[in-house]
């Protein structure tokens, strides 16, 4: 049947062109290529260049001197303009300016240079005051002070002229107050609401330096020292008369609250006189806190008690107690959430006290309701291994940045060598910050690059604007860009109703379902699987079903795609479109079956390409069923495989486990088969067991109970991993919160569940309440016993589809109670 040709609007064809890469023409059809990740639909990138072929616009790239978190204002927006400073390939500083949102840059080249262009401590930092005067400090790592400013306002299209810019360092003012101009590092500008500037810097050496702060008064065009005592110290290296080792503070990004209050956190580093024997950054310890209500003139602790002298380690308030040897990084990011609570993102090894030195991205915040600081683990990295990190690989992880959006969503951006080494975004919606989801915003190898962002741009329009340049990859120079991510538009699209692809893991059947509440006209779709889990032979495409105008791409085990250039599939609300057995069900092992649940679903309409939601039904995995009313947990083999296991761990970032006597019924308690089970040190965040030798048979439909180990009032954030016999890499099982007999899993056991049981009786396992693989009379008894029970989660994890989810690394099963291990957990 020939397709019906009809006129289409320009908008529709523009949308089809966006989807066209799925069906590159080779005759009528062609080879399928991957569509752009939906996150990238909200990204714009602008190369900083002057469009003059006679000039070299490359930026210095052998180190990350241009993009490192100590360079706070790598980008800054004031009024209608965005500014940047960076080292060119030849080592001289250039200033870039563009109108906000435009891609065209003006570049102003200077003769300013760093003391050591190959030292990425020698960054350039900029600030623009309320009169439009451009200030810059640059090029120092315990060197004499370098500073200059513009001769007039830069908030216009006139050329930017800096004092000494056409001559070099010696011609700049190189002083603000005439004091403390030696051994300077980490210049850092902040904009104040009245147009003034703050400037913070270290005076002294690593492990033995004072931090100072200055304020620029636009009315008098002058700087003044803000520190306390005779030496104007903000955070000092050691209190007078103290015999403790010297330290220096590494302040994180200052954060400003809704009422003008200024929050500061910092980490201490000990010098060569440390008493712990830890080297380098491993002497970093503790996260401390102070607050100022007058922009740095005076400081208090969280309770409002003033610091009466310069802040020293001896009188500083400890927010998070982390000893030396915690692999704690310094100089990260802060923000303030919608409740006025200070938050920060950093990385350290949370398992260090138990001997697990794997570094993780961490989030911390002050919980006003409980008057205490709390922490949340963002990542589950395994690439470090259990050993303590040395200085040589400290750059493997980038220091993160953190912002809070209008929905009180915490957003953390970082680069992590665990995966593609690109720019990763993690976000959390829950007030308990226990629902972190991640995706890759970019996947190109960024080397040692670390994210820095335009604070003012974020405040104005919720765009995360990054200075973006791969670094440390062997090249001296490379293009430098600004990457803008429109977070508001991204999350609005992410949370909007969308089509679902419902996949039955036991049969492979796939169905497109519309639950958006409105009619959706689909012009194309694509199902992809990196693991090659698709079944082209069983796929019943819309073209196979003789739907007018539909054309297939080359179908592969990694992608199935169709496009309709002339017609649309009209899906009314609640309508479905079946696609046959599009998912393969021929996994040869449980590990392969678990890996096969990696489908992604995209579709296009006249408005553009969207990521749909993949919704799985049925199981082919080991599943831990948790009764949310009683906390009882039962682990069932819901796969198609007879297996044997010799270890498992259950984790809760929020501390929702109850491993006390009479709660957790361990396999050791039960004298389970297979050998001697050993418990780890159980806690509210983790319970684990391991067989030192032997294995426990765990055939399909088998089950074992673990007692009431879940706190019914806790957050539904449990994760479950297990080890198959003979393996050293854990697999990720599933966790299902379900009242027994709640077959439709809507939180209530009622007549609707009885109807499901009647339809499934003797036919399918849709009403299998006891895990024996069939729906029968025993399942009716379970339904009857729980009839009328209901449940609403107290702190449910947000079930939001992530567009390009980063593959979650399995958490290490830290069986710290075992002195000898047969395998690395």
KAMOCOR-V813279 format. One record per backbone hydrogen bond with DSSP energy under -0.5 kcal/mol. NH is the residue of the N-H (numbers start at 1). CO is the residue of the C=O. E is the energy in kcal/mol with one decimal. If there is no record, write none. Layout:
nh;co;e
NH;CO;E
NH;CO;E
This chain:
nh;co;e
5;3;-0.6
13;9;-2.1
14;10;-2.1
15;11;-2.0
16;12;-2.2
17;13;-2.1
18;14;-1.4
19;15;-1.3
20;16;-1.2
22;19;-2.2
23;20;-2.6
24;21;-0.7
24;31;-1.1
26;29;-1.3
28;26;-0.6
29;26;-0.8
33;21;-1.1
40;37;-1.1
41;37;-0.6
41;38;-1.2
42;39;-1.7
43;40;-1.6
44;484;-2.2
46;482;-2.2
48;480;-2.8
49;47;-1.0
53;51;-0.7
55;52;-1.8
57;55;-0.8
59;478;-3.1
60;87;-2.7
61;476;-3.5
62;476;-0.9
67;64;-0.5
71;68;-2.8
72;70;-1.3
74;71;-0.9
74;72;-0.9
76;83;-2.0
78;81;-2.3
81;78;-1.8
82;98;-3.0
83;76;-2.9
84;96;-1.9
85;74;-0.7
86;94;-2.0
88;92;-3.2
89;58;-1.9
91;88;-2.2
93;112;-2.0
94;86;-3.0
95;108;-2.8
96;84;-2.7
97;106;-2.2
98;82;-2.0
100;80;-2.4
102;99;-2.3
105;49;-0.6
106;97;-2.9
108;95;-3.0
109;107;-0.5
110;93;-2.4
111;165;-2.4
114;91;-0.5
115;139;-2.3
119;116;-2.0
120;118;-0.6
122;119;-2.2
123;121;-1.4
125;137;-3.2
126;73;-0.5
127;135;-2.0
129;133;-2.1
130;195;-2.7
132;129;-2.0
135;127;-3.3
136;148;-2.5
137;125;-2.2
138;146;-0.7
139;122;-0.8
139;123;-1.1
142;184;-1.2
143;184;-1.6
145;181;-2.5
148;136;-2.5
150;134;-2.2
151;161;-2.2
154;132;-2.7
156;154;-1.5
161;159;-0.6
162;160;-0.5
163;149;-2.6
165;162;-2.6
167;164;-1.4
168;164;-2.8
171;168;-1.4
172;169;-1.8
174;147;-2.6
184;143;-3.1
185;202;-1.7
186;140;-0.5
188;200;-1.4
190;198;-2.1
192;196;-2.5
195;192;-2.1
197;216;-1.1
198;190;-2.5
199;214;-2.4
200;188;-2.5
201;212;-1.9
202;185;-2.8
203;210;-3.5
204;183;-2.8
204;202;-0.6
205;208;-1.3
208;205;-2.2
209;247;-0.7
210;203;-2.4
211;235;-3.1
212;201;-2.6
214;199;-2.8
215;224;-2.3
216;197;-2.9
217;215;-0.5
217;222;-3.0
218;216;-0.7
221;217;-1.5
222;217;-1.3
223;176;-0.6
224;215;-1.8
226;213;-2.8
227;213;-0.5
228;233;-2.9
232;229;-1.4
233;228;-2.1
234;211;-2.5
235;211;-1.5
236;311;-2.8
242;239;-2.2
247;237;-1.4
248;269;-1.8
250;267;-2.5
252;265;-3.0
253;332;-1.9
255;263;-2.2
257;261;-3.4
260;257;-1.5
262;292;-3.2
263;255;-3.6
264;290;-2.8
266;288;-1.2
267;250;-1.3
268;285;-2.0
268;286;-0.5
269;248;-2.2
271;207;-0.9
271;246;-1.6
274;271;-1.4
282;279;-1.8
283;280;-2.0
284;281;-2.0
285;268;-2.1
286;322;-2.4
287;320;-2.1
288;266;-2.9
289;317;-2.1
290;264;-2.1
291;300;-2.7
292;262;-2.7
297;294;-0.9
300;291;-3.0
301;305;-2.1
304;301;-1.8
307;299;-2.8
308;306;-0.8
311;234;-2.1
315;312;-1.1
316;312;-1.1
317;289;-0.7
319;287;-2.6
319;317;-0.6
320;287;-2.0
322;320;-0.8
325;282;-2.8
326;284;-0.5
326;323;-0.8
329;347;-2.2
331;250;-0.7
333;345;-1.2
335;343;-2.0
337;341;-2.7
340;337;-2.0
343;335;-2.7
344;364;-2.6
345;333;-1.7
346;362;-2.3
348;360;-1.7
349;326;-2.8
350;348;-0.9
352;349;-1.9
354;351;-1.5
355;352;-2.0
356;351;-2.3
357;355;-0.8
357;386;-1.5
360;348;-3.0
362;346;-2.9
363;376;-2.9
364;344;-2.6
365;374;-2.1
366;342;-2.0
367;365;-0.7
367;372;-2.9
368;366;-1.0
370;367;-0.9
371;367;-0.9
372;367;-1.5
374;365;-2.9
376;363;-2.8
378;361;-2.7
378;376;-0.5
379;361;-1.3
385;382;-0.6
393;390;-1.2
394;391;-1.1
396;393;-1.8
397;394;-0.8
398;415;-2.1
401;413;-2.0
403;411;-2.3
405;409;-2.1
408;405;-1.9
410;428;-2.1
411;403;-2.8
412;426;-3.1
413;401;-2.0
414;424;-2.2
416;422;-0.6
417;396;-0.7
419;416;-1.2
421;416;-1.1
424;414;-3.3
424;422;-0.7
425;439;-2.9
426;412;-3.0
427;437;-2.4
428;410;-2.0
433;430;-1.8
437;427;-2.0
439;425;-2.1
440;804;-1.2
441;423;-2.8
441;439;-0.6
442;423;-1.5
446;421;-2.1
448;471;-2.3
449;446;-2.1
450;67;-1.4
454;465;-1.6
455;453;-1.0
458;454;-2.1
459;455;-2.1
460;456;-1.9
461;457;-2.4
462;458;-1.9
463;457;-0.7
464;462;-0.5
464;485;-2.5
465;463;-0.8
466;464;-0.6
466;483;-3.1
467;452;-1.0
468;466;-0.7
468;481;-2.7
469;467;-0.5
471;446;-1.7
472;61;-2.8
473;61;-0.5
478;59;-1.9
481;468;-2.4
482;46;-2.0
483;466;-2.4
484;44;-3.1
484;482;-0.6
485;464;-2.4
486;42;-2.6
486;484;-0.5
487;462;-1.2
487;485;-1.3
488;462;-0.7
490;486;-2.0
491;487;-2.8
492;488;-2.2
493;489;-2.0
494;490;-2.5
495;491;-2.3
496;492;-0.6
500;513;-2.7
501;613;-3.1
502;500;-0.6
502;511;-3.2
503;501;-0.6
503;615;-2.8
504;509;-2.6
505;503;-0.8
505;617;-2.5
508;504;-3.2
510;580;-2.3
511;502;-2.1
512;577;-2.9
513;500;-3.0
514;575;-2.5
515;513;-0.7
520;571;-2.5
522;520;-0.7
522;569;-2.6
523;604;-3.1
524;604;-1.0
525;562;-2.1
526;602;-2.7
527;560;-3.0
528;600;-2.3
529;558;-2.3
532;529;-1.4
534;557;-2.2
535;582;-2.8
538;535;-0.9
539;535;-1.1
540;579;-2.5
541;539;-0.9
545;541;-1.5
546;543;-1.8
547;542;-2.7
550;547;-1.5
551;563;-2.1
553;561;-2.1
554;30;-1.5
555;553;-0.6
556;559;-2.6
560;527;-2.7
562;525;-2.2
563;551;-2.1
564;523;-3.1
569;522;-2.8
570;568;-0.8
571;520;-2.9
571;569;-0.8
572;570;-0.7
574;514;-3.0
575;572;-2.5
577;512;-2.1
579;510;-2.8
581;538;-1.6
582;580;-1.9
583;508;-2.1
584;533;-2.9
593;589;-2.1
594;590;-2.4
595;591;-2.1
596;592;-1.4
597;594;-1.3
598;596;-1.9
600;528;-2.1
602;526;-2.6
603;610;-2.6
604;524;-2.5
605;608;-2.3
608;605;-1.5
610;603;-3.2
612;601;-2.9
612;610;-0.6
613;499;-2.4
615;501;-2.7
615;613;-0.6
616;614;-0.6
617;503;-2.8
623;621;-0.5
623;636;-2.8
624;734;-3.1
625;623;-0.7
625;634;-3.0
626;736;-3.1
627;632;-2.9
628;626;-0.9
631;627;-3.0
633;707;-2.3
634;625;-2.6
635;704;-2.9
636;623;-3.1
636;634;-0.5
637;702;-2.5
638;621;-1.7
638;636;-1.2
643;641;-0.6
643;698;-1.6
645;696;-2.4
646;723;-1.9
647;723;-0.7
648;689;-2.0
649;721;-2.4
650;687;-2.8
651;719;-2.3
652;685;-2.4
655;652;-1.2
657;684;-2.1
658;709;-3.3
663;660;-2.4
664;660;-1.0
665;706;-2.4
666;664;-0.9
670;666;-1.7
671;668;-1.1
672;667;-2.5
675;672;-0.6
677;675;-0.7
678;690;-2.3
680;688;-2.2
682;680;-0.9
683;686;-2.5
686;683;-0.5
687;650;-2.2
689;648;-2.2
690;678;-1.9
691;646;-2.8
692;676;-1.0
692;690;-0.6
696;645;-2.9
697;695;-0.6
698;643;-3.7
701;637;-3.0
702;699;-2.2
704;635;-2.2
706;633;-2.8
708;663;-0.9
709;707;-1.6
710;631;-1.8
711;656;-2.9
712;710;-0.7
714;711;-2.7
716;795;-1.0
717;715;-2.2
719;651;-2.0
721;649;-2.5
722;731;-2.2
723;647;-2.8
725;644;-2.9
727;724;-2.4
730;728;-0.5
731;722;-3.1
733;720;-2.3
733;731;-0.7
734;622;-2.1
736;624;-2.4
738;626;-2.1
738;736;-0.7
742;739;-2.5
743;741;-1.8
745;742;-1.2
749;789;-2.3
750;748;-0.7
753;750;-0.8
754;750;-1.3
755;751;-2.1
756;752;-1.5
757;753;-2.2
758;754;-2.4
759;755;-2.0
760;756;-1.8
761;757;-1.8
762;775;-2.6
763;760;-2.7
764;760;-1.7
768;765;-1.5
769;767;-1.1
775;764;-0.6
776;774;-0.7
779;776;-0.8
780;776;-1.1
781;777;-1.7
782;778;-1.5
783;779;-2.3
784;780;-2.9
785;781;-2.3
786;782;-1.4
787;783;-0.6
787;784;-0.7
788;749;-2.7
789;786;-2.1
791;747;-2.1
795;714;-0.5
800;798;-1.2
805;802;-0.6
806;438;-1.1
813;825;-1.4
814;812;-1.4
815;813;-1.6
816;814;-1.8
818;815;-1.4
819;817;-0.5
825;823;-0.6
